Amino acid sequence: MRKLFALIAVALIAPAAFAEDRATTKDAERLVHKAVEYVKSAGKEKALAVFSDPKGPFSFRDLYVFAIDFKGTVLAHGAKKELIGKNDWDRKDRTGKLFTQAMIQIAKTTGNGWEEYEFENPATGKLENKVAYVERVDDYFVACGAFKP
């Protein structure tokens, strides 16, 4: 009986603890603003290298910064280095949304904004809904997305 109560307690506490590990959309937006300022002060090349460090200052909880140029090439990615240099232009989520193209459109037209899509959460390994804040820098954008609970 004690084991049953212990399992129930863990089942009730674990989701709350995991929720605390998730960052918010406000955190994502702040991280992008910080990243854009870093590009301006350190320069593009240095900034892209720092953005791609999963243990660096542009990773926070389950957030990471990424950068993509207007042709769809991934310039930096704080969670999946294997994506750097790859072209994401035609990448779709499981709903068929061309999310990279949508983010490029936001960056080109309004300069900043939000885009929702599905992406693999590196913390869980599962496809989850994500909303990313996008901000234009020259001919590319810097973004960061928060996974929805």
BAFI-3210 file (N, C-alpha, C; in Angstrom, 3 decimals, decimal comma, padded with zeros to 6 digits):
// residues 149
n [1|2|3|4|5|6|7|8|9|10|11|12|13|14|15|16|17|18|19|20|21|22|23|24|25|26|27|28|29|30|31|32|33|34|35|36|37|38|39|40|41|42|43|44|45|46|47|48|49|50|51|52|53|54|55|56|57|58|59|60|61|62|63|64|65|66|67|68|69|70|71|72|73|74|75|76|77|78|79|80|81|82|83|84|85|86|87|88|89|90|91|92|93|94|95|96|97|98|99|100|101|102|103|104|105|106|107|108|109|110|111|112|113|114|115|116|117|118|119|120|121|122|123|124|125|126|127|128|129|130|131|132|133|134|135|136|137|138|139|140|141|142|143|144|145|146|147|148|149]
n.u [000,816|001,973|003,803|002,090|000,939|003,268|003,912|001,694|002,062|004,487|003,620|001,876|003,494|005,668|004,793|004,340|006,877|008,230|006,888|007,812|010,367|010,030|010,333|008,899|006,889|007,495|010,085|011,347|011,067|012,567|015,092|015,621|015,735|018,002|019,849|019,849|020,915|023,427|024,449|024,754|026,744|028,884|029,214|028,264|029,411|030,746|028,575|026,793|028,224|028,256|025,504|025,039|026,001|024,998|025,278|025,717|025,231|022,845|020,990|018,385|016,743|014,385|014,771|016,349|018,379|018,040|019,137|018,312|018,827|017,430|017,118|016,587|018,574|020,023|021,735|022,588|022,046|020,910|020,298|020,424|023,038|023,545|021,805|022,830|023,860|022,235|019,464|016,360|014,139|011,954|010,943|008,512|006,032|004,175|001,601|001,761|002,571|004,712|006,962|009,441|009,451|007,272|008,287|010,361|008,853|007,557|009,810|010,738|008,546|007,261|009,304|009,422|007,835|005,446|005,363|003,635|004,126|004,944|007,544|010,439|010,971|013,919|014,265|012,323|012,194|009,999|007,509|006,199|003,907|004,971|005,796|007,333|009,350|010,339|012,891|014,118|017,421|019,402|019,862|018,766|017,142|016,785|015,661|013,583|011,910|009,186|008,129|004,872|002,972]
n.v [-001,187|001,243|001,587|002,036|004,526|006,048|005,890|007,199|009,751|010,501|010,493|012,645|014,798|014,884|015,894|018,598|019,427|019,089|020,981|023,335|023,340|024,111|026,820|030,082|031,850|034,519|034,347|033,266|035,343|037,355|036,148|036,167|038,946|039,532|038,010|039,297|041,776|040,854|040,016|042,512|043,634|041,758|040,768|038,958|036,339|035,452|035,545|033,629|031,276|031,194|031,054|028,464|026,852|024,521|024,727|027,294|030,908|031,407|029,483|028,313|026,710|024,830|026,209|027,459|029,316|029,894|030,459|031,457|031,908|033,960|032,279|029,918|028,432|026,947|028,709|028,745|026,714|025,964|023,485|021,341|020,650|019,316|020,324|022,700|024,472|023,043|023,107|024,385|025,166|023,768|022,344|020,713|020,586|017,987|018,616|019,652|022,243|024,694|025,733|027,094|028,742|030,309|031,664|033,111|034,781|036,343|037,668|039,096|040,744|042,021|042,248|041,223|038,766|036,135|032,575|029,533|026,029|022,507|020,710|018,717|018,205|018,566|017,839|015,942|014,309|014,081|015,052|018,240|020,959|024,185|027,584|030,184|033,061|035,441|037,426|039,816|040,150|041,826|039,913|037,588|035,709|035,646|033,412|031,976|029,420|028,467|025,509|024,270|023,308]
n.w [000,000|000,761|-001,291|-003,419|-002,698|-002,773|-005,500|-006,582|-005,491|-006,738|-009,389|-009,331|-008,585|-010,403|-013,040|-012,355|-011,561|-013,993|-015,526|-014,378|-015,394|-017,945|-020,133|-020,724|-023,209|-022,979|-021,934|-024,181|-026,063|-024,777|-024,855|-027,595|-028,087|-026,567|-028,021|-030,535|-029,814|-029,088|-031,565|-032,759|-031,133|-031,027|-033,572|-036,549|-037,199|-034,834|-033,073|-034,192|-033,754|-030,946|-030,439|-031,249|-029,282|-027,045|-024,303|-023,811|-023,341|-024,653|-024,319|-022,354|-019,826|-021,463|-023,773|-026,753|-029,010|-032,499|-035,893|-039,174|-042,635|-045,340|-047,470|-046,393|-045,167|-042,357|-039,995|-037,386|-034,515|-031,430|-030,307|-032,070|-033,665|-036,020|-037,877|-038,783|-041,605|-043,251|-045,538|-044,801|-046,145|-047,389|-045,278|-043,381|-040,790|-039,076|-039,754|-042,202|-042,465|-043,729|-041,957|-041,761|-044,015|-043,310|-041,059|-042,266|-043,882|-041,940|-040,830|-043,068|-043,743|-041,452|-039,676|-037,103|-034,996|-034,189|-034,663|-034,981|-034,734|-035,168|-033,540|-032,794|-029,425|-027,751|-025,103|-024,532|-026,739|-028,313|-030,771|-030,436|-029,853|-030,675|-030,203|-031,794|-031,407|-033,702|-035,104|-037,318|-038,641|-040,640|-043,498|-042,515|-039,874|-036,327|-033,887|-031,296|-029,695|-027,613|-026,132|-025,946|-023,092]
ca.u [000,000|002,874|004,363|001,043|000,882|004,497|003,769|000,706|002,708|005,441|002,839|001,292|004,545|006,554|004,385|004,536|008,318|008,586|006,323|008,710|011,551|009,686|010,385|007,689|007,047|008,198|011,506|011,820|011,188|013,716|016,318|015,841|016,203|019,386|020,649|019,987|021,888|024,741|024,895|025,187|027,982|029,977|029,316|027,478|030,101|030,932|027,255|026,253|028,942|027,792|024,116|025,033|026,522|023,859|025,546|026,085|024,310|021,605|020,156|017,795|015,758|014,190|014,892|017,622|018,280|018,457|019,162|018,108|018,853|016,199|017,031|016,196|019,733|020,204|023,037|022,912|020,978|021,386|019,954|020,731|024,139|023,500|020,966|023,582|024,280|021,161|018,413|015,068|013,099|010,783|010,642|007,129|005,687|003,296|000,344|002,039|002,960|006,084|007,199|010,601|008,990|006,396|009,135|011,045|007,851|007,412|011,025|010,816|007,441|007,029|010,557|009,368|006,513|005,328|004,919|003,362|004,363|005,364|008,981|010,895|011,500|015,113|014,159|011,429|012,334|008,680|006,988|005,325|003,567|005,967|005,556|008,648|009,455|011,254|013,291|015,020|018,737|019,925|019,230|018,436|016,409|017,112|014,397|013,588|010,542|008,806|007,242|003,642|002,745]
ca.v [000,000|002,402|001,753|002,625|005,949|006,664|006,021|008,251|011,022|010,793|010,808|013,975|015,803|014,923|016,862|019,964|019,699|019,234|022,253|024,388|023,327|024,708|028,271|030,711|032,625|035,761|033,986|033,091|036,665|038,021|035,520|036,668|040,336|039,434|037,478|040,348|042,729|040,213|040,103|043,899|043,948|040,796|040,433|037,798|035,039|035,074|035,317|032,350|030,204|031,175|030,570|027,023|026,139|024,168|025,064|028,707|031,885|031,528|028,327|028,528|025,651|024,088|027,162|027,633|030,244|029,417|031,503|030,922|032,990|034,087|031,183|028,735|027,728|027,072|029,314|028,407|025,966|025,669|022,147|020,309|021,134|018,649|021,113|023,855|024,310|022,373|023,998|024,067|025,861|022,920|021,538|020,797|019,830|016,883|019,159|020,134|023,654|025,052|026,688|027,953|029,770|031,209|032,532|034,025|035,774|037,265|038,484|039,998|041,695|042,851|042,371|040,350|038,221|034,781|031,506|028,281|024,825|021,354|020,435|017,758|018,782|017,806|017,348|014,785|013,488|013,966|016,211|019,027|022,288|025,182|028,922|030,818|034,498|035,654|038,820|039,997|040,766|041,881|038,976|036,357|035,978|034,928|033,009|031,078|028,953|027,801|024,361|024,391|022,111]
ca.w [000,000|000,788|-002,629|-004,237|-002,352|-003,264|-006,951|-006,838|-005,161|-007,812|-010,583|-009,181|-008,428|-011,573|-014,057|-011,855|-011,616|-015,397|-015,977|-013,918|-016,237|-019,238|-020,185|-021,239|-024,434|-022,589|-021,861|-025,562|-026,664|-024,136|-025,344|-028,952|-027,973|-026,085|-029,124|-031,550|-029,262|-029,148|-032,964|-032,989|-030,405|-031,268|-034,988|-036,992|-037,121|-033,429|-032,489|-034,665|-033,047|-029,556|-030,456|-031,506|-028,112|-026,199|-022,901|-023,803|-022,752|-025,415|-023,984|-021,034|-019,597|-022,706|-024,880|-027,447|-030,129|-033,813|-036,917|-040,523|-043,627|-046,115|-048,437|-045,631|-044,626|-040,908|-039,693|-035,994|-033,842|-030,090|-029,824|-033,068|-034,511|-037,325|-038,785|-039,277|-042,993|-043,997|-045,993|-044,176|-046,902|-047,628|-044,094|-042,928|-039,596|-039,477|-040,274|-043,550|-042,421|-044,105|-040,880|-042,029|-044,941|-042,555|-040,238|-043,185|-044,273|-040,806|-040,733|-044,224|-043,859|-040,261|-038,920|-035,936|-034,725|-033,661|-035,561|-034,272|-035,532|-034,375|-033,655|-031,783|-028,197|-027,392|-023,720|-024,467|-027,935|-028,945|-031,486|-029,584|-030,356|-030,315|-030,732|-031,871|-031,654|-034,819|-035,298|-038,453|-038,542|-042,013|-044,436|-041,796|-038,643|-035,083|-033,281|-030,160|-029,494|-026,369|-026,299|-025,173|-022,254]
c.u [000,872|003,459|003,345|000,935|002,116|004,421|002,777|001,317|003,678|004,692|002,234|002,340|005,380|006,087|004,579|006,011|008,752|008,088|007,214|009,977|011,292|009,731|009,099|007,960|007,741|009,701|012,096|012,030|012,376|015,036|016,638|016,339|017,667|020,316|020,880|020,979|023,302|025,301|025,460|026,514|029,148|030,200|028,638|028,186|030,279|029,590|026,688|026,927|028,457|026,353|024,057|025,593|025,356|024,059|025,900|024,991|022,989|020,783|019,674|016,654|015,595|014,244|016,289|017,366|018,697|018,393|019,089|018,135|017,592|016,090|016,672|017,346|019,879|021,622|023,523|021,736|021,510|021,060|020,369|021,786|024,106|022,618|021,720|024,118|023,237|020,137|017,071|013,884|011,820|010,385|009,221|006,992|004,650|001,923|000,513|002,471|004,434|006,549|008,410|010,201|008,099|007,221|009,891|010,089|007,633|008,605|011,093|009,743|007,275|008,289|010,600|007,943|006,598|004,849|004,751|003,513|004,708|006,848|009,370|011,505|012,725|015,053|013,319|011,602|011,029|008,352|006,005|005,010|004,555|005,533|006,878|008,513|010,594|011,604|014,351|016,323|019,324|019,155|018,980|017,603|016,972|015,777|014,636|012,133|010,345|007,862|006,037|003,460|001,613]
c.v [001,268|002,667|002,408|004,123|006,685|006,876|007,125|009,617|011,432|011,199|012,203|015,077|015,953|015,902|018,313|020,344|019,916|020,567|023,413|024,461|023,958|026,225|028,790|031,411|033,961|035,514|033,865|034,449|037,426|037,465|035,989|038,110|040,379|038,965|038,540|041,411|042,152|040,244|041,498|044,209|043,033|040,482|039,104|036,468|034,558|034,733|033,965|031,167|030,079|030,662|029,053|026,194|025,812|024,470|026,542|029,608|032,056|030,245|028,546|027,539|024,846|024,994|027,129|028,567|029,518|030,580|030,843|032,094|032,952|033,080|029,873|027,952|028,008|027,562|028,959|027,636|025,489|024,292|021,045|020,828|020,518|019,398|022,297|023,546|023,633|023,410|023,495|024,639|025,036|022,066|021,803|020,122|018,774|017,350|019,666|021,592|023,816|026,148|027,581|029,082|030,790|032,168|033,547|035,144|036,811|038,217|039,507|041,079|042,600|043,050|041,531|039,853|036,768|033,803|030,231|027,101|023,684|021,102|019,449|018,494|017,960|017,227|016,078|013,823|013,335|015,225|016,925|020,347|023,295|026,519|029,678|032,309|034,704|037,137|038,910|040,660|040,694|040,915|037,598|036,721|035,143|034,616|032,105|030,695|028,267|026,660|024,536|023,132|021,251]
c.w [000,000|-000,593|-003,556|-003,962|-002,861|-004,776|-007,314|-006,567|-006,256|-009,075|-010,517|-009,147|-009,703|-012,646|-013,614|-011,923|-013,052|-015,927|-015,560|-014,763|-017,600|-019,132|-020,822|-022,568|-024,152|-022,502|-023,262|-026,233|-026,087|-024,669|-026,765|-028,908|-027,531|-027,216|-030,200|-031,072|-029,329|-030,572|-033,221|-032,308|-030,765|-032,743|-035,293|-036,741|-035,685|-032,789|-032,915|-033,976|-031,610|-029,478|-030,573|-030,357|-027,166|-024,714|-022,737|-023,256|-023,506|-025,381|-022,558|-020,867|-020,886|-023,938|-025,477|-028,621|-031,400|-034,796|-038,283|-041,502|-044,488|-047,257|-047,742|-045,027|-043,130|-040,642|-038,292|-035,425|-032,503|-029,560|-030,786|-034,038|-035,910|-038,334|-039,399|-040,676|-043,857|-044,425|-045,488|-044,959|-047,033|-046,424|-043,608|-041,576|-040,011|-039,957|-041,705|-043,610|-042,783|-043,139|-041,096|-042,970|-044,229|-041,697|-041,093|-043,598|-043,167|-040,743|-041,867|-044,202|-042,647|-039,422|-037,669|-035,745|-034,276|-034,719|-034,748|-035,224|-034,594|-034,611|-032,561|-030,599|-027,795|-025,980|-023,630|-025,626|-028,706|-029,740|-030,581|-030,262|-029,803|-030,907|-030,647|-032,112|-032,644|-034,893|-036,390|-038,041|-039,953|-042,918|-043,807|-040,573|-037,507|-034,435|-032,083|-029,900|-028,181|-026,706|-025,391|-024,313|-022,791]
res [m|r|k|l|f|a|l|i|a|v|a|l|i|a|p|a|a|f|a|e|d|r|a|t|t|k|d|a|e|r|l|v|h|k|a|v|e|y|v|k|s|a|g|k|e|k|a|l|a|v|f|s|d|p|k|g|p|f|s|f|r|d|l|y|v|f|a|i|d|f|k|g|t|v|l|a|h|g|a|k|k|e|l|i|g|k|n|d|w|d|r|k|d|r|t|g|k|l|f|t|q|a|m|i|q|i|a|k|t|t|g|n|g|w|e|e|y|e|f|e|n|p|a|t|g|k|l|e|n|k|v|a|y|v|e|r|v|d|d|y|f|v|a|c|g|a|f|k|p]
***
